[in-house]
């Protein structure tokens, strides 16, 4: 028995079409790590809100998918922390990321949405503070 795997590329992975690499965008993010962190923070908030919508609609598989993405984003944020005597805020951020991660893990199994709300609230607060810091830095350089 032979399988005919001659499916056209456009049919094989239609979902990947939206995720083509953009070299210019990648360079801009590489050159501006503060913007990358902001995008990650926004992504965590967005995924948390999507998980909340899925929870409310009873779509538990989709909820799990978004919670998994949220955890992956938290891992990426942790990877960007620089621990040194000159960066004591890194320890505080790590604790906040760990707390949000624990809330996400609880949100996987609990029917109560409060754990998910806590994770979203923490990530929203960090995102807003990051945005404010970037705004103040832009004003100072102007």
C-alpha positions as MATLAB code, in Angstrom:
seq = 'XXXXXXXXXXXXXXXXXXXXXXXXXXXXXXXXXXXXXXXXXXXXXXXXXXXXXXXXXXXXXXXXXXXXXXXXXXXXXXXXXXXXXXXXXXXXXXXXXXXXXXXXXXXXXXXXXXXXXXXXXXXXXXXXXXXXXXXXXXXXXX';
ca = [
       0.000    0.000    0.000;
       1.398    3.385   -0.948;
       0.340    6.764    0.243;
       0.202    9.672   -2.117;
       1.621   12.624   -0.195;
       1.595   15.118   -3.021;
      -0.579   17.674   -1.312;
       0.212   21.211   -2.490;
       2.116   23.353    0.015;
      -0.813   25.781    0.346;
      -3.045   22.947    1.560;
      -0.507   21.231    3.822;
      -0.151   24.032    6.332;
      -2.682   26.806    5.784;
      -2.387   27.929    9.403;
       1.307   28.574    8.991;
       0.721   31.024    6.164;
       0.032   33.767    8.710;
       3.324   33.061   10.478;
       5.831   33.678    7.740;
       9.083   35.121    9.009;
       9.481   38.826    8.579;
      13.192   39.591    8.645;
      12.679   43.334    9.039;
      10.339   42.908   12.027;
      12.732   40.404   13.602;
      15.621   42.853   13.246;
      13.582   45.651   14.847;
      12.740   43.419   17.813;
      16.336   42.247   18.120;
      17.519   45.857   18.128;
      14.893   46.909   20.691;
      14.649   44.332   23.503;
      12.341   46.615   25.526;
       9.767   46.394   22.744;
      10.141   42.604   22.695;
       9.380   42.424   26.413;
       6.345   44.652   25.922;
       5.052   42.382   23.144;
       5.560   39.316   25.335;
       3.706   40.942   28.223;
       0.840   41.894   25.918;
       0.814   38.365   24.515;
       0.484   36.885   28.008;
      -2.455   39.180   28.785;
      -4.092   38.364   25.448;
      -3.695   34.613   25.912;
      -5.089   34.884   29.448;
      -8.140   36.743   28.181;
      -8.659   34.169   25.424;
      -8.420   31.388   28.027;
     -11.038   33.201   30.090;
     -13.417   33.384   27.106;
     -12.880   29.673   26.460;
     -13.521   28.869   30.124;
     -16.787   30.776   30.091;
     -17.921   29.058   26.899;
     -16.926   25.594   28.156;
     -14.185   25.091   25.558;
     -11.729   23.465   27.921;
      -9.339   22.133   25.267;
      -8.940   25.604   23.804;
      -8.601   27.042   27.312;
      -5.737   24.615   27.953;
      -4.079   25.625   24.701;
      -4.126   29.324   25.631;
      -2.942   28.618   29.180;
      -0.054   26.635   27.714;
       0.867   29.561   25.480;
       0.666   31.899   28.462;
       3.090   29.649   30.362;
       5.453   29.592   27.384;
       5.425   33.392   27.277;
       6.184   33.545   31.016;
       9.148   31.241   30.406;
      10.390   33.571   27.655;
      10.051   36.545   30.002;
      11.990   34.698   32.726;
      14.736   33.903   30.218;
      15.218   37.634   29.614;
      15.818   38.495   33.266;
      19.355   39.603   34.090;
      20.245   38.822   37.690;
      22.934   41.001   39.233;
      23.489   43.371   42.122;
      22.615   46.245   39.757;
      19.240   44.717   38.797;
      17.350   43.887   42.003;
      14.067   44.247   40.122;
      14.859   40.994   38.297;
      14.212   39.046   41.511;
      10.896   40.832   42.011;
       9.845   40.138   38.433;
      10.815   36.484   38.789;
       8.602   36.181   41.869;
       5.705   37.836   40.035;
       6.168   35.561   37.005;
       6.282   32.528   39.310;
       3.089   33.649   41.046;
       1.335   34.150   37.697;
       2.569   30.733   36.576;
       1.218   29.098   39.744;
      -2.136   30.775   39.146;
      -2.160   29.457   35.589;
      -1.446   25.931   36.818;
      -4.357   26.222   39.264;
      -6.583   27.590   36.489;
      -6.047   24.418   34.474;
      -7.923   22.233   36.942;
     -10.179   24.630   38.825;
     -13.652   25.612   37.699;
     -13.282   28.900   39.568;
     -11.969   31.590   37.231;
     -10.363   33.612   40.043;
      -6.928   31.995   39.556;
      -6.942   32.964   35.904;
      -8.088   36.479   36.787;
      -5.182   36.760   39.254;
      -2.657   35.757   36.573;
      -4.158   38.208   34.084;
      -4.166   40.991   36.684;
      -0.486   40.449   37.529;
       0.556   40.413   33.890;
      -1.571   43.477   33.136;
       0.033   45.407   36.005;
       3.528   44.485   34.818;
       2.638   45.395   31.217;
       1.220   48.762   32.273;
       4.283   49.535   34.394;
       6.551   48.536   31.505;
       4.613   50.784   29.143;
       4.885   53.674   31.589;
       8.621   53.107   31.957;
       9.070   53.115   28.165;
       6.999   56.289   27.887;
       9.067   58.055   30.554;
      12.295   56.914   28.867;
      11.062   58.315   25.538;
      10.182   61.641   27.208;
      13.565   61.809   28.915;
      15.420   61.232   25.654;
      13.340   63.826   23.768;
];
